[in-house]
């Protein structure tokens, strides 16, 4: 790096400090990529940020070009995370090319932001199907898909069976045979896994998380959390959360 480049870079870094510029928290960003790879669209929505927001550096003085540059960077990162998560390079890069080509044809902020949301949902849904494909029957795949898409609400066996157009008794037997867990246990396990992520990477309180995930009460949420994690939500956050100044990690 020559002296002129070093001088320009130093001036640029100084200007950012003068503006109190701060990057987005790294661990929360990693949680966003992990939620895509897990195929959990509801959790993705929690961690997802608007394209080019507070904590993002400016890549171009032109607003539209700046948005496009940020989207290209994000697509490239998500493509590589999904490959690490099990998607084939061919499929991941094909998706990447598709969204970049689609973005290249638009010229308004709304259109770019729409592609941003579509791309994230597309990769998340692909990862969910990838992780479940070949493991379960088509009916159980559809049931799990229904659960994942409604994880932030009350999920009942009868409603899921109605969605699948099969009897509740049949769905219950099928679920237990294929997953090894009862329907309610499977749903609660997914909810608690998401609750754990929210505790670690957000500042939501226990009551807020309980309400967000559709638990009937905070006390029931604590009971179910302890069943799967062996400690209460507050103990879990204190022990593991990087957001807690007294974290033990």
C-alpha positions in Angstrom: 0.0 0.0 0.0 1.5 3.3 -1.0 1.6 6.5 1.1 -1.2 8.2 -0.7 -3.5 5.2 -0.2 -2.6 5.0 3.5 -3.3 8.7 3.9 -6.7 8.5 2.2 -7.6 5.4 4.3 -6.6 7.1 7.5 -8.7 10.1 6.6 -11.7 7.9 5.8 -11.4 6.0 9.1 -11.1 9.3 11.0 -14.2 10.7 9.3 -16.2 7.6 10.4 -15.0 8.0 14.0 -16.0 11.7 13.9 -19.5 10.6 12.8 -19.7 8.1 15.7 -20.0 5.4 13.1 -20.3 1.9 14.5 -20.5 -1.4 12.7 -23.4 -3.8 13.4 -22.6 -6.3 16.2 -20.7 -9.2 14.7 -22.4 -12.0 16.7 -25.9 -10.8 15.8 -24.8 -10.8 12.2 -23.6 -14.3 12.5 -26.9 -15.3 14.1 -28.7 -13.9 11.0 -26.7 -16.1 8.7 -27.2 -19.1 10.9 -30.9 -18.5 11.0 -30.9 -18.6 7.1 -28.9 -21.9 7.1 -31.3 -23.4 9.6 -34.3 -22.6 7.4 -36.1 -20.7 10.1 -37.8 -17.8 8.3 -39.4 -16.5 11.5 -36.0 -16.2 13.2 -34.6 -14.7 10.0 -37.2 -11.9 10.3 -36.0 -11.1 13.8 -32.4 -10.7 12.8 -32.9 -9.3 9.3 -32.1 -5.7 8.9 -33.1 -3.3 6.1 -30.6 -3.1 3.2 -28.1 -0.4 4.0 -29.0 0.8 7.5 -27.3 2.0 10.6 -24.0 0.1 11.0 -23.4 -0.3 7.3 -20.5 1.5 5.5 -21.1 3.6 2.4 -19.8 1.9 -0.7 -20.8 4.6 -3.3 -22.0 8.2 -3.2 -24.7 7.3 -5.6 -27.7 6.0 -3.5 -28.9 3.4 -5.9 -25.4 2.1 -6.7 -24.7 2.0 -3.0 -27.8 -0.2 -2.4 -26.8 -2.5 -5.3 -23.2 -2.9 -4.0 -24.5 -3.8 -0.5 -26.9 -6.3 -2.0 -24.2 -8.0 -4.0 -22.0 -8.3 -0.9 -24.9 -9.8 1.1 -25.8 -12.2 -1.7 -22.2 -13.4 -1.9 -22.0 -13.9 1.9 -25.3 -15.8 2.1 -24.4 -18.0 -0.9 -21.2 -19.1 0.9 -22.8 -19.6 4.3 -25.5 -21.8 2.6 -22.7 -23.9 0.9 -21.2 -24.3 4.3 -24.6 -25.3 5.6 -25.0 -28.1 3.0 -26.3 -26.5 -0.2 -24.3 -27.6 -3.3 -22.0 -24.9 -4.7 -23.8 -25.2 -8.1 -27.2 -24.5 -6.6 -26.0 -21.8 -4.3 -24.1 -19.9 -7.0 -26.9 -20.3 -9.5 -29.3 -18.6 -7.0 -26.7 -15.9 -6.4 -26.4 -15.2 -10.1 -30.2 -15.2 -10.5 -30.7 -12.5 -7.9 -27.7 -10.4 -9.0 -29.0 -10.5 -12.6 -32.5 -9.6 -11.4 -31.1 -6.7 -9.4 -29.1 -5.5 -12.4 -32.3 -4.9 -14.3 -33.9 -2.6 -11.8 -33.2 1.0 -10.9 -35.4 2.1 -8.0 -34.8 1.7 -4.2 -38.1 -0.1 -3.8 -37.3 -2.7 -6.4 -33.9 -3.3 -5.0 -35.3 -3.7 -1.4 -37.9 -6.1 -2.8 -35.2 -8.3 -4.4 -33.3 -8.2 -1.1 -36.3 -9.6 0.8 -37.1 -12.1 -1.9 -33.4 -13.3 -2.0 -33.3 -13.9 1.8 -36.6 -15.8 1.8 -35.5 -17.8 -1.2 -32.3 -19.0 0.4 -34.0 -19.7 3.7 -36.7 -21.8 2.1 -34.2 -23.7 0.1 -32.1 -24.5 3.2 -35.2 -25.7 5.1 -36.2 -28.1 2.3 -32.6 -29.3 1.9 -32.3 -30.2 5.6 -35.6 -32.1 5.6 -35.6 -33.7 2.1 -35.1 -37.4 2.2 -35.5 -37.6 5.9 -39.3 -37.6 6.3 -42.4 -38.4 4.2 -44.0 -35.7 2.1 -46.8 -35.2 4.7 -44.4 -34.7 7.6 -42.3 -32.4 5.5 -45.4 -30.3 4.9 -46.3 -30.5 8.6 -42.8 -29.2 9.6 -43.0 -26.5 6.9 -46.3 -25.4 8.4 -44.8 -25.4 11.9 -41.7 -23.4 10.8 -43.9 -20.8 9.1 -46.1 -20.3 12.1 -43.6 -20.6 14.9 -44.5 -17.2 16.3 -48.1 -18.3 17.0 -50.0 -21.0 18.7 -49.6 -24.2 16.7 -52.2 -26.9 17.3 -52.2 -30.5 16.1 -55.8 -30.1 14.8 -55.0 -27.0 12.8 -52.0 -28.6 11.2 -54.0 -31.8 10.4 -56.7 -29.6 8.8 -54.0 -27.8 6.7 -52.7 -31.2 5.5 -56.3 -32.5 5.0 -55.7 -35.6 7.2 -57.0 -36.7 10.6 -55.4 -35.5 13.8 -55.0 -39.0 15.0 -53.2 -40.1 11.8 -50.9 -37.0 11.9 -50.1 -37.7 15.6 -49.1 -41.3 14.9 -47.1 -40.4 11.7 -45.2 -37.6 13.5 -44.2 -39.9 16.4 -43.1 -42.7 14.0 -41.0 -40.5 11.8 -39.5 -37.9 14.2 -39.5 -39.9 17.4 -41.2 -37.1 19.2 -44.8 -36.2 19.8 -46.2 -33.3 17.8 -46.3 -30.9 20.9 -42.7 -31.9 21.9 -41.4 -31.2 18.4 -43.1 -27.8 18.3 -41.9 -26.8 21.8 -38.4 -27.9 21.0 -38.3 -25.6 17.9 -39.7 -22.8 19.9 -37.2 -23.2 22.7 -34.3 -23.3 20.2 -35.5 -20.0 18.8 -36.0 -18.6 22.3 -32.4 -19.4 23.1 -31.2 -17.5 20.0 -33.3 -14.5 20.9 -31.9 -14.5 24.4 -28.3 -14.6 23.2 -28.5 -12.2 20.3 -31.3 -9.7 21.0 -32.3 -7.6 23.9 -35.9 -8.9 24.1 -37.0 -9.7 27.6 -38.4 -13.1 28.8 -42.0 -11.9 28.7 -41.5 -10.5 25.2 -40.0 -13.7 23.9 -42.7 -15.8 25.6 -45.4 -13.6 23.9 -43.6 -13.6 20.5 -43.4 -17.4 20.4 -47.1 -17.8 21.4 -46.7 -19.4 24.8 -49.9 -19.2 26.9 -48.0 -17.6 29.8 -44.5 -16.6 30.9 -44.5 -19.3 33.7 -45.3 -22.0 31.1 -42.5 -20.6 28.8 -40.1 -20.8 31.7 -41.2 -24.4 32.5 -40.8 -25.6 28.9 -37.5 -23.7 28.5 -36.1 -25.4 31.6 -37.3 -28.8 30.4 -35.1 -28.6 27.3 -32.3 -26.4 28.5 -32.1 -27.5 32.2 -31.9 -23.9 33.3 -34.3 -21.0 33.3 -34.2 -18.3 30.5 -32.6 -15.8 32.9 -29.9 -18.2 33.9 -29.3 -19.1 30.3 -28.9 -15.5 29.2 -26.6 -14.7 32.2 -24.4 -17.7 31.4 -24.1 -17.4 27.7 -25.2 -14.0 26.3 -22.5 -11.7 24.9 -25.0 -8.8 25.4 -24.9 -9.3 29.2 -22.0 -7.3 30.7 -21.6 -10.0 33.4 -21.5 -12.8 30.8 -19.3 -15.7 31.8 -18.2 -16.4 28.2 
